[in-house]
Amino acid sequence: MHDAPHVIFGLDPLWVSTALLLMTYAVIMTEKVNRAVVALLGAGLMICLGVLNQEAAIRGVDFNTIALLTGMMILVNITRKCGVFQYVAFWSARRAEGVPWKLMVMLSVVTAILSALLDNVTTVLLVTPVTLMVARELEVQPYPFLFAEVFASNIGGTSTLIGDPPNILIGSATGLSFNDFVQNLGPVVVVIMGLQLLATHLIWGRRMHASDAARARVLDYRPADAITDHKLLWQSLSVLALVITGFVTARATGLEPGTVAMFGAAVLMYLYIRGHHSEAQSTHVNEVFGEVEWITIFFFVGLFMVVAGVEHAGLLGHLAQGLMGLTAGDPTVTALTILWSSAILSAIIDNIPFVATMIPMIKNMAPSMGGAEGLMPLWWALSLGACLGGNGTLVGASANLTVAGLAERDGVSFKFLTYTKLAFPLMLGSVAIAHVYLYFRFLS
């Protein structure tokens, strides 16, 4: 516990910080006010009411996570300009021979792989517009494709450090590496993804048909035509390969993922503007920075400060003790409780703030779990629960809202209840598979 905060009017810091946390979450869930603004208001109130001082609030921000997210966004924004992501979509459409169910499988697999290597929000931003275009050419409903891609992005993102924001948070807080995530979560992700493809085929795929004329139009696509800048293509792919190598070798080099991503972004930005005069350089740099999702970045900054407030006031310590009391300190029961509660709560509230709150709480359990090593199954349970649980409703993960927004803008209805009625049971099925895997791999 930290030095006692001096809260305004002598109020109990525990109650003030808890009330601010709950109010912040409640307003975020209404979606009436932009979530970055809500998080920053919550952070400002934590400081102004005296729960935290400014130094403690800044210490609460995980700058490794901020750097990793920002760096990856810059890398992908520049890479996108060469047309490589359209190339992948056109290639998928041709490989699937314009057959809708094959295309749904191809796009889902592409989405899962890209979500593991980039991050799931970035991936759906790239894949969704192309999916809408191909579905329109085939004259089939785009909704099943988009639904499958939402699930694929969150399932694929579960398997790596950088794939899903909850994993970025967990990895940054615990020092778990890119390889740790792949080795420990990769196997179950492959199984869940396979079963998910089977489920979407049974629900929609087998009933989807395209006319011969529509298929012929799609088969006329020439993937190579999508590449608009071959020089930038090779520069981008080279830098991305080096960045992913940096993530994989992080333990040996001692470099944090945030440093690797930011340095990679700086190198690619330099290659992108090199050869232009200073005025054109400024225009290009402004353009790239303008495409960064600053709403997401500042949402994280505000949220870290709000969570630091409740941690500072001791709430998370009390919650950790309460959970230990409920599970009698049994590691198996604790891990499985974290898995299911994470999944269900992450479906109801965005999984990013949920995980940000859970991390310090799990850290507080270290003494009763036999130190840092004893916490390992709990971290994997939190990651699987939060990432897979994000599929349960539209507000469960940022990728879901991103797809829904792009679809609605294109005139495709993507309603909360329609999505949830099918998504929630499918999500529970994927968590049940994760439950069996966790038990036999880490707990038995």
N, C-alpha and C positions, 0 to 999 in steps of 0.2 A: 504493500500500500504506500502511496506517495504522501508527501507532506499535505496536511489538511487544507483543502481549498477554502478561500474566504468568500463565501457566497453572499450575494446581496441580501440585506435584511436578516442576516444570520440564519437563513433557511438551510435545511439539511441538503447537502450536495447530492446525496444518493437519490433523493426524491426529485430534485430539480433536474438532474441529468437524465433520470429515467423518463420523466415527463417529456423532456425535449426529444429524447430518442423516439418515444412512441408517437409524439406529434409529427416528427419528421417523416416517419414511416407512413403514418396515416395519410398525410397530405400527398406523399409520393404515390400512394396507391389510388388516390382519387383521379390522378392524371389531369387535374384542373390547372396546376401550376407546373412549369418546366422543372424536372427533377433536379437539375444542376442548381437552379436558383433556390429550391427548397433546402437542399443539402448545405449550401453556403449560408443560408439564413440560419439554419440549425447550428452550424459551426460558429457563426457570429454571436448567437445568443449564448452558447456555451462559454464563450470568452467574456462577453459583456456582463453576464450574470455572475461571473466569478468562479464557475466550476473549474475552468482552466485558465492559466495565463497564456499569453501569446507564444512563449517559448515552448510550453508543454504541448500546445495545439500543433505547432509546426513539427515538433518531434514525433507527434502521432501520425503524420503523413508518411506513408511508405513510398519514398521517392523512387525506389527500384521498380515498383509496379507502374508508377506514373511514366518513368523513362521507357520501360518496356512497351507499354501501350502506345505512347507517342511515337517512338522509333518505328514500331511495326506499321503504324498508320501511314507514316511518311514513306516508308519503303514500298508499301502496297500502292499508295497513290501515284508514285512515280512509275512503278512497274505497269500499272494499268494503262498508262498512256501509249504503250507500244502495241496493245491489242492482244496480248498473250491469253488473257482470260476469255475473250470472245473466241479465240482459236480453239481453246479447250472445249468450249460449248459446241462449236460447229463440228469439231472432231467427234464429240460424243454423239451428236445427232446423226452423223454419217455412219458411225460404228453400229448404232442401234437400228440402222436401215430404215429410219423413219417410223419404226414400230413403237407405238406409245408406251407399252409396258416395259420394253427394253430400254427406251429412252429414260423412263422414270428410274430404272435401276442404275443406268449409267450416270445420270445427273446426281442421284443420291450418293453414289460411290465417290464421284468427283468432289461433291460438297463435303463429304466426310474426310477425305484425304486432305483437301485444301484447308479445312477447319483445324486439322491437326497440325498443319505446317505454318499456317498464318494465324488467324484467330477467327472464331465463328461469325462475329459481326461483320468483319471485313469480307469474309467469304460470301455471306448471303447478299451483301451489297453488290458483289460482282456477279453472282450466279442468277439472282432473281430477275433482273431486266432481260437477260438472255433467255431464261426459261419462258418468260411471258411472250417473247418474240417467237420462239420455236413452237410453243403451244398454239399460238395464233396461226402460224403457217400450217400446222397439222390439223387445225380446226377441231381441237379437243379442249376440254375444260382445263384451265391452268391450275385450279385449286388443289387437286390431288398431288400434282408435281411439287407445288409450294409447300404443302403439308409435309410431304416426304422429305423435302430439303430442310425444313425447320428441324425435324427429328434428327436427320443425318448430321446437321451442323453441330447440334448439342452432344450427340453421341460421339462423333469424330473428335470434337474438341475436348472430350473427357480424357483422351488418351495421352495428351502431352502437356508440358508446362505452359506453353503459350496458346493452346487451343481455346481455352475458355477462361474468362476473367477470374472465376473462383480459383482455378489452378494457379494462375499468376499470383494471386494473393497468398495462397497456401505455400507455394514454392518460395516466395520472397520471405515469408515469415519463418520458414523452417529450414531453409537452405537445401531443400530437396531439389535435385537437378533434373534437367530435361530427360536424361536416361532413366532416372528413378521412376518418373511417371510412365514412360513407355514400357519399362519392364514390369511394373506392378499393375498397371491398369490396361495396357495394350491387349492382353489376351481376352479379358472379359468384354472389352469394347468390340472386338471382332465378332464374338458370339452374339452380342446384343444387336449389332448392326445387321448381321445375317438374318436374325429372326425378325427384325424390323422390316427388312426388304420383303420377306415372305408375307408379313402382315399387310403391308401396303399393296402387295400384288393381289392378295385374296380380297381385300376391301374394294380396290379400284382397278388395278392393272389388268386383270383378266377380262374386264368388261369394256376396256377402252379400245376403240378402233379408229383408224384414219383412212380416208379414201386414197385410192391409188394416185390421184392427181396431187393431193396434199403431200403424200410421201415423196413423190417425184420432185416437188418443189424443194423439200428439205435435202434430198440427195444431190440437188444441184449446188448446194453450198460448197464453196472451196475454202477450207480452213485457212490455207496459206494467205488468202486475200485479207484475212482479219489482221494480220501483222502489218502495222503501219510504219514502224521504225525498227529496222533490224539491228542497228547499232545499239539503240536503247535496250532492245530485247536481250542482247548478250551481256550488256553491262548490268542490267537488273538481275538476270538469272545468276550471274557470277557473284554479285554482292549477296543476294539471298542465300546462295549455297554456302558462302563464307559465314554468314550470320548463323545459319542453322548448324554449321560445323562448330561455331563459337558456343552455341547452346550445349551441344553434345559434349564438348571438351571442357565445359566450365569448371568442373571439379579439378581437373589437372592444371588449368591456367589460373584459377582463382578469380576469374572475371565474373562479375554479376551479369545476369541476363539483360538488365537495364542498360548497362554500359555497352554490351555487345550490340543491342538493337539501335541505340542512339549513335554509336560510332558507325555502324553500317548505314544508317540513314544519312549521316553527314557525308560519308564517302559517295553514296549514290547521288546525293544532292549535288556534290561537287562535279561528278561526271556529267550530270544532267545539264548544269549551267555552264560548264567549261566551254570556252570558245565564243561565248556571247559577250558583247560589251556590257559595261556595268549597269546601264539602265535596263537592258533586257534581262540581265541576271536578277535584278531586284524584282522584276515582273514575274519571272518564273518562280522565285523563292516565295513571293507573296501568294502566288497561285497554289503552290504545294502546301504551305502552312494553312491557307484558307480551307483546304479540303480535309484537314485533321478534324476529327469529331471532338471539338473542344467541350461540347456538352458532357460527353462521357468522361473526359479528363477532369473537368472541374466538379462533376458529380462525385468522383472518387476523392478529390481533395477535401470537399466539404464533409463527405461521409466519414473519412478517416478521422477528422477532427471531432465529429459527433461521437463516434465510437470511443475515441481517446477520452472523451468526457466521462462516459459511463464507466470506462475501465479505471480512470483516475479516482472516481468516487467510490469504487469498490463493488459495483453491481455485478460485474462478471465473475468476481471471486465468489460472491454469494450464490450465483446461478450454478457455477461449477460444483460447489459443495452440495447444492440441492440435487444436481444430477447424480453425483456420486452417492448421495444418500438413497436416491430412488433405485439405483442399480446395485446398491451395496458394494460399490467399488469393483464389481466383477468386470474384467476387461471385455469379455465376450458380449455380455448384456449391454455394456456401455457403448461399444462399437456399433452394435446393431440398432440400439436406440438412436444413436447419432445418425446412422444411415437413413432410417425411416422418417425421423423427425425432420432431417435436412431435406429429404425429398418432398415431403408434404408441405412444409413451410416454404420451400423454394418455389413451389408451384403457385403459392398464394402471394408471396412478396418476391420481388426481384432477388435472384440468388446472390447478387453482388453484396448488397448491404447485409444480408443474412450471414454470409461467410465472413465478412469483415467483423461482425459481432462475435461469431463463434470462435475465431482463431485465438484471441487472448483468453477466452473461456477454457478452451481445451488446454492451452499452455498452463493454466492454473491447476490442471489435474495432474501435472507431471509428478509431484511428490508421491501421490497415492498410487500412481501407475508404474512406479519403478523407474522414473527418469524419462529422458527424451526417447529412448529406444522403445519403451512401453507405450508411447503415444502413437507409434507408427500406424497400427491398424485404425486408430481414430482419425488420422489424417486421410487415409484412403477411404474410410467410410464417409467422411465429410465431403471429399471430392466427388465420389460416386453419387452420393445423395443429392448434393447441390446441383451438379451438372446434369444428371439425368432427370432430377425433379423439375428442372427448368423447362422441360418439355410439357409439363402438365397443363399449363394454361398460357394464354397469350402474354400475361405479365410476368411469367416465370423467368424469362431470360431476355436479354437485350436483342438477341438475334430474332426472336419471335416477333417482337414489336417492329423491328426493322422490315421484316418480310411483309407483315400485315400493312404497314404504312406504304410500301412500294406497290403492293397489290391494289390497295384501295385507290391510290393515285392513278392506277392504270384501269380503274373501273371493275376490278375483280373483288367481289364481296369476301371479306375475311373477318367474320363475326366472332366475338369472344365466346359465346355459348356454343355455337356450331363447332368451333375448334375444340373447346374443352370437353364436350360430351364424348368425343372419340379419343382425344389426346390423353385425358387423365387415366382411363383404364390401361391404355398402351404404356404410359409412363410407369404405372404400378407394376406391370408385367416386367419391364426392364429392371426395375429396382429389386424385384423378387429374384431375378437372375443374379444381380449384383450381391444380394444377401447370401445366396448359396456360395458364390465365388469367394466372398470375404471370409465366410465361415471356414471353408476348407483350405483356403490359401494362407490365411493369417491367424486364425483363431483356434482351430482344432488341434 
